[in-house]
Amino acid sequence: MSAYWAEFATVAIVHLLAVASPGPDLAVMLRQALSQSRRNALLTATGIGLGILVHVTYSLLGIGLLIQQSLTLFTILKVIGALYLTWIAIQCLKSRAGGVHVDTRGAKVQSGPAAFRLGFLTNTLNPKATLFFVSLFSVVISPGTPVAVQAGYGLYMAIATGLWFAGVAVFFTLPRVRRAFDRFGHWLDRLMGGVLLVLAGQLLLSTVSGDSAPPQN
């Protein structure tokens, strides 16, 4: 196992940079943390973390190689991801003044399964995550690395991702932080919607222009 520590360190660093960068996962997580209960925010973080396992699984099964070689399949994935991000963005843009404040007595409080599903689908349907894992398993991780070791890398990334966004959830659900966003929380919600809409637009634009194709070996 000691022979793979250097490779694991590379995987860990690359993953850290990827998970900390702005994107759909972070935008959705911020919205959940500021507009939902801490429990729901943590469920969304858990969903994002488990979504990583989907990318890891298809990479280990060789489906990632199929995606890598099929421009049509990758294009379909990008369109589905863009449409899902657009749907989330529309929900954010509908935010009204006072609507971001959490009221556990309200009928519109998100259910636990819905919070988990939001995080899981946001990560799973994110084409950039697909591109990241296809690149990771075809470029960074050696083909000679045992599958069990590669699976260990994947498990680490899932846990690390879940813990990262759990930290975001805990911080932004602190009463003091919540109070700081009470007056303009709906504007932040709309901003997150705008960010997601831009990301969706970029995905559709790259699909039309033919950019961001899967990396070829």
Phi, psi and omega in degrees: 000330183299337181291344185254004181296321180295318178295318179298320179299319178296315179300316182296317181293314180298318180294319179300315179297322182289315185288333181274349182281149179298141180183186181304318181301313182292318180299314179294321181295319178297317180297316180297317183294329183266346184239353182235174177290162178299323179302312180294322179297319179291326177293323176295319177298320178296319178298319178297315180298317180289334176299329178301323182296332177295313179297318180296317183298311181290334175292317180291328181279354180091358179292332177300324178294322177297316178297321181298324184268347185250105178294324180297314181296318180293324178295317178299318180297319180295319180295315179299315179298318180296318180294321179293318178296323178297319179298315179296319181299319180297320178297321179293318183292341178279356183301137179244163179304128182085351183282343181274341179295134182280126176232103186293348179271349185287153181284345185266006179297132184292141177283159179302310179301323180293321179295316178296315182297323179300313180294317182297312182289325179300317179284316183296322183267011179275108182300331179293327176293319177300313180299320180297312184287327175298317179293318182299312185280347179255342184242308186281313182273127182292139177301338181278353178290128181306146181301322180299321179291318178298320177297324177296319175302314182297318178297319177301313183295324178295314180294316181297320179295314179299318180293321179300309182285336173295321176297319177298317180298313182296316182296311185280357173258004174296135182308319182295319179290318178302315181298326180294335182258000185302318187286328183233022181301324181292331177289324176295321178300316179293324177297316177299322176297319178296320179298314179295324179294321178295317179298319178296318178297320178297321179296315180293321179295318179293331178292316181292318183280344179087009178280174177056039176286157179301143180295142178256142177288000000 
